[in-house]
Amino acid sequence: MNSLLIVGTGLIGASTGLALKAAGFSGRITGFDLSPAELLIAHETGAIDEVVSTREAALEAARKSDVVLLAVPVLAILDWMTTLAPVLRPGQLLTDTGSTKVQIADVAQRLYPSSAGPRFLPGHPMAGKESGGAAIAEAGLFQGAVWIFTPADAESTAEETEWREWMSAIGSKVMDLEPARHDQLLAWVSHLPQMVSTALSALLEDTFGDDPDLRAIGGRALREMTRLGSSPYSMWRDVAMTNTAPLANSLLALEQRLQHLREHLRTPELREEFQRANKFREPR
């Protein structure tokens, strides 16, 4: 891998560029983003070496790159996959960082079906922050984080193997999952916590607003539970639209569990619920 195009130079895209360079990647990294400000910051911080500012220029850069990384929201990933399919040549690798994988994997099988053509490797780094942007990108973002891949088959080209090796080199723990398994698990471990924090933060805003007493006494528990509530809708719209059923199922299960707690606030069942909760955090 001597050249990389990063489409989307926000937190994940810019952090990937910084991490690769910190790990010794000496190839050329080109960046494209719809936001000129994000592109400028990514370039100034050294996450990318070269800027392309139009979609047409990005397509030309894709033709010349060994690897293209789509670090944009899921619906934009699907759009780029379609756009790039007739552009890329055999031996090139297209991969992504999308938060849901079933729809992406389905489109990949249709548009990138053979190792004789360009390959698509669906990926998802389990790293991030409650807000985005190249300004808060960092080379160590992926240290100790799992980078999930959901390949369509067991076959792996040399380009795919090298990309996996680079993800290990930047500190990630590489892991493979089936696309449906990925989306089911992520609905519980990532998407549900986000929706819970969003709902709680919105409820507190509606109930208390700028109440100075609440702000004064709200401590660590409040800060931790509402931290994800700072995430913008633009980061989560596509997740909700492309993982609707698994996320809805996890939300329904939580609603039922909350009802169970509400009905047993004065019974021994509340103690048993705390015991089950405590067990979850125990070392396994």
C-alpha positions as CSV (number, residue, x, y, z in Angstrom):
1,M,0.0,0.0,0.0
2,N,1.7,3.2,-1.2
3,S,-1.3,5.5,-1.6
4,L,-4.6,6.0,0.3
5,L,-7.6,8.1,-0.3
6,I,-9.7,9.0,2.8
7,V,-13.2,10.1,2.0
8,G,-14.4,11.9,5.1
9,T,-11.7,13.7,7.1
10,G,-13.6,14.0,10.4
11,L,-12.7,12.4,13.6
12,I,-12.3,8.8,12.3
13,G,-10.9,9.6,8.9
14,A,-8.3,12.1,10.2
15,S,-7.4,9.8,13.2
16,T,-6.8,7.0,10.8
17,G,-4.4,9.1,8.8
18,L,-2.5,10.2,11.9
19,A,-2.4,6.7,13.3
20,L,-1.0,5.3,10.0
21,K,1.7,7.9,9.9
22,A,2.6,7.3,13.6
23,A,2.8,3.5,12.8
24,G,5.3,4.2,10.0
25,F,3.2,4.4,6.8
26,S,5.2,6.4,4.4
27,G,2.8,6.4,1.4
28,R,0.8,9.3,0.1
29,I,-2.5,10.1,1.9
30,T,-5.1,12.1,0.1
31,G,-8.2,13.5,1.7
32,F,-11.7,14.6,0.6
33,D,-14.5,16.0,2.6
34,L,-17.6,18.0,1.8
35,S,-16.5,20.5,4.5
36,P,-13.6,22.7,3.4
37,A,-12.9,23.4,7.1
38,E,-12.5,19.8,7.9
39,L,-10.2,19.3,5.0
40,L,-8.1,22.2,6.0
41,I,-7.7,21.0,9.6
42,A,-6.9,17.5,8.5
43,H,-4.2,18.9,6.2
44,E,-2.8,21.3,8.7
45,T,-2.5,18.6,11.4
46,G,-0.7,16.2,9.1
47,A,-3.5,13.6,8.9
48,I,-3.5,13.9,5.1
49,D,-0.8,15.0,2.6
50,E,-2.9,16.2,-0.2
51,V,-6.4,17.8,-0.5
52,V,-9.0,17.2,-3.2
53,S,-11.9,19.6,-2.9
54,T,-14.4,18.3,-5.5
55,R,-16.2,15.0,-5.9
56,E,-14.8,14.7,-9.5
57,A,-11.2,15.2,-8.1
58,A,-11.9,12.6,-5.4
59,L,-13.0,10.1,-8.1
60,E,-9.7,10.8,-10.0
61,A,-7.8,10.3,-6.7
62,A,-9.6,7.0,-6.1
63,R,-8.5,5.7,-9.5
64,K,-4.9,6.4,-8.5
65,S,-5.0,5.0,-4.9
66,D,-4.2,1.5,-3.7
67,V,-6.8,1.8,-1.0
68,V,-9.9,4.0,-0.6
69,L,-11.3,4.4,3.0
70,L,-14.9,5.6,3.3
71,A,-15.0,7.3,6.7
72,V,-18.5,8.9,6.3
73,P,-22.0,8.1,7.6
74,V,-23.6,4.9,6.4
75,L,-25.9,6.3,3.7
76,A,-23.0,8.2,2.2
77,I,-20.9,5.1,2.3
78,L,-23.6,3.3,0.2
79,D,-23.7,6.2,-2.2
80,W,-19.9,6.1,-2.6
81,M,-19.8,2.4,-3.1
82,T,-22.2,2.7,-6.1
83,T,-20.2,5.7,-7.5
84,L,-16.8,4.0,-7.2
85,A,-17.8,0.5,-8.5
86,P,-17.2,1.4,-12.2
87,V,-14.2,3.6,-11.3
88,L,-11.9,1.2,-9.4
89,R,-9.7,-1.3,-11.1
90,P,-8.7,-4.9,-10.1
91,G,-6.3,-5.0,-7.2
92,Q,-7.7,-1.9,-5.5
93,L,-9.2,-2.1,-2.1
94,L,-12.3,-0.2,-0.9
95,T,-13.1,-0.3,2.8
96,D,-15.2,1.7,5.2
97,T,-15.8,2.6,8.9
98,G,-19.6,2.4,8.9
99,S,-21.4,1.8,12.2
100,T,-23.9,-0.7,10.6
101,K,-22.9,-3.5,8.3
102,V,-25.8,-5.5,6.9
103,Q,-26.8,-3.1,4.2
104,I,-23.2,-2.3,3.3
105,A,-22.3,-6.0,3.1
106,D,-25.3,-6.7,0.8
107,V,-24.4,-3.9,-1.5
108,A,-20.7,-5.0,-1.5
109,Q,-21.7,-8.5,-2.6
110,R,-23.7,-7.0,-5.5
111,L,-21.2,-4.4,-6.7
112,Y,-17.9,-6.0,-5.7
113,P,-18.5,-9.8,-6.1
114,S,-15.2,-11.1,-7.3
115,S,-11.5,-11.1,-6.4
116,A,-10.9,-10.5,-10.1
117,G,-12.1,-7.0,-9.7
118,P,-11.8,-4.3,-7.0
119,R,-12.4,-5.7,-3.5
120,F,-14.6,-4.3,-0.8
121,L,-13.8,-5.1,2.9
122,P,-16.5,-3.8,5.3
123,G,-15.0,-2.5,8.5
124,H,-16.0,-0.7,11.7
125,P,-13.5,0.7,14.3
126,M,-15.0,0.6,17.8
127,A,-13.5,4.0,18.7
128,G,-14.8,7.5,18.7
129,K,-16.0,10.4,20.9
130,E,-19.3,12.0,21.6
131,S,-18.5,14.7,19.1
132,G,-16.7,14.6,15.8
133,G,-14.3,16.6,13.6
134,A,-10.7,16.6,12.5
135,A,-9.8,19.1,15.3
136,I,-10.1,16.4,17.9
137,A,-8.5,13.6,15.9
138,E,-5.6,11.8,17.4
139,A,-3.1,9.1,16.4
140,G,-3.9,7.0,19.5
141,L,-7.6,6.9,19.0
142,F,-7.6,3.2,18.0
143,Q,-5.1,2.0,20.6
144,G,-6.7,-1.1,22.3
145,A,-9.9,-0.6,20.3
146,V,-11.5,-3.4,18.3
147,W,-11.6,-2.9,14.5
148,I,-14.3,-5.2,13.2
149,F,-14.4,-6.6,9.7
150,T,-17.5,-8.3,8.2
151,P,-16.1,-9.9,5.0
152,A,-18.5,-11.6,2.6
153,D,-16.3,-14.7,2.3
154,A,-13.2,-16.4,3.8
155,E,-11.1,-15.4,0.8
156,S,-8.7,-12.6,1.5
157,T,-6.6,-10.8,-1.1
158,A,-3.1,-9.5,-0.5
159,E,-4.5,-6.0,-0.3
160,E,-7.0,-7.0,2.4
161,T,-4.4,-8.8,4.4
162,E,-2.1,-5.7,4.3
163,W,-4.9,-3.4,5.4
164,R,-5.7,-5.7,8.3
165,E,-2.0,-5.7,9.2
166,W,-1.9,-1.9,9.2
167,M,-5.0,-1.8,11.5
168,S,-3.1,-4.0,13.9
169,A,-0.1,-1.8,13.6
170,I,-2.1,1.3,14.7
171,G,-3.0,-0.5,17.8
172,S,-6.4,-2.0,16.9
173,K,-7.5,-5.5,17.8
174,V,-8.8,-7.0,14.6
175,M,-11.9,-9.1,14.8
176,D,-14.3,-10.7,12.2
177,L,-18.1,-10.9,12.6
178,E,-21.0,-11.8,10.4
179,P,-22.8,-8.6,9.3
180,A,-26.0,-9.5,11.0
181,R,-24.2,-10.5,14.2
182,H,-22.4,-7.2,14.1
183,D,-25.6,-5.1,13.8
184,Q,-27.3,-7.1,16.5
185,L,-24.5,-6.7,19.0
186,L,-23.9,-3.0,18.1
187,A,-27.6,-2.3,18.7
188,W,-27.0,-3.3,22.4
189,V,-23.5,-2.1,23.1
190,S,-23.4,1.1,21.2
191,H,-26.7,2.2,19.6
192,L,-28.9,1.6,22.7
193,P,-26.6,3.5,25.1
194,Q,-26.6,6.4,22.7
195,M,-30.4,6.5,22.6
196,V,-30.7,6.1,26.4
197,S,-28.4,9.1,26.9
198,T,-30.2,11.1,24.3
199,A,-33.6,10.3,25.9
200,L,-32.4,11.1,29.4
201,S,-30.7,14.4,28.3
202,A,-33.8,15.5,26.4
203,L,-36.1,14.5,29.3
204,L,-33.9,16.5,31.8
205,E,-33.9,19.5,29.4
206,D,-37.7,19.4,29.1
207,T,-38.2,18.9,32.9
208,F,-35.6,21.2,34.3
209,G,-34.1,23.4,31.6
210,D,-31.6,25.8,33.1
211,D,-32.6,25.1,36.7
212,P,-29.6,26.2,38.7
213,D,-30.2,23.8,41.5
214,L,-30.0,20.8,39.1
215,R,-26.8,22.1,37.5
216,A,-25.3,22.7,41.0
217,I,-26.0,19.2,42.4
218,G,-25.6,17.2,39.3
219,G,-22.4,15.2,39.8
220,R,-20.4,12.4,38.1
221,A,-23.4,10.2,37.6
222,L,-25.2,12.9,35.7
223,R,-22.2,13.8,33.6
224,E,-21.5,10.1,32.7
225,M,-25.1,9.3,31.8
226,T,-25.6,12.4,29.6
227,R,-22.2,12.5,28.0
228,L,-23.4,10.7,24.9
229,G,-26.4,13.0,24.7
230,S,-24.0,15.6,23.3
231,S,-23.7,13.6,20.1
232,P,-25.3,15.4,17.1
233,Y,-28.2,13.9,15.2
234,S,-26.1,13.9,12.0
235,M,-23.9,11.2,13.5
236,W,-26.8,8.9,14.4
237,R,-29.5,9.4,11.8
238,D,-28.0,6.8,9.5
239,V,-27.5,4.3,12.3
240,A,-31.2,4.5,13.2
241,M,-32.2,4.2,9.5
242,T,-30.0,1.2,8.7
243,N,-30.3,-0.8,11.9
244,T,-33.9,-0.1,12.8
245,A,-35.2,-3.5,13.8
246,P,-32.3,-4.6,16.1
247,L,-32.2,-1.1,17.7
248,A,-36.0,-1.1,18.2
249,N,-35.9,-4.5,19.8
250,S,-33.2,-3.5,22.3
251,L,-35.2,-0.3,23.1
252,L,-38.3,-2.4,23.7
253,A,-36.4,-4.8,26.0
254,L,-35.1,-1.8,28.0
255,E,-38.6,-0.3,28.2
256,Q,-39.9,-3.6,29.6
257,R,-37.0,-3.8,32.1
258,L,-37.6,-0.2,33.3
259,Q,-41.2,-1.1,33.8
260,H,-40.1,-4.1,35.8
261,L,-38.0,-1.8,38.0
262,R,-40.8,0.7,38.4
263,E,-43.2,-2.0,39.6
264,H,-40.7,-3.5,42.1
265,L,-39.3,-0.4,43.8
266,R,-40.6,-1.6,47.2
267,T,-40.0,-5.4,46.8
268,P,-37.0,-7.7,47.1
269,E,-36.9,-8.0,43.3
270,L,-35.1,-4.7,43.2
271,R,-32.2,-6.2,45.2
272,E,-32.1,-9.1,42.8
273,E,-32.0,-6.8,39.9
274,F,-29.0,-4.9,41.4
275,Q,-27.3,-8.3,42.0
276,R,-27.7,-9.2,38.3
277,A,-26.4,-5.8,37.3
278,N,-23.4,-6.1,39.5
279,K,-22.6,-9.5,38.0
280,F,-22.4,-8.0,34.5
281,R,-19.3,-5.9,35.5
282,E,-17.5,-8.8,37.1
283,P,-14.4,-10.2,35.4
284,R,-15.2,-13.1,33.2
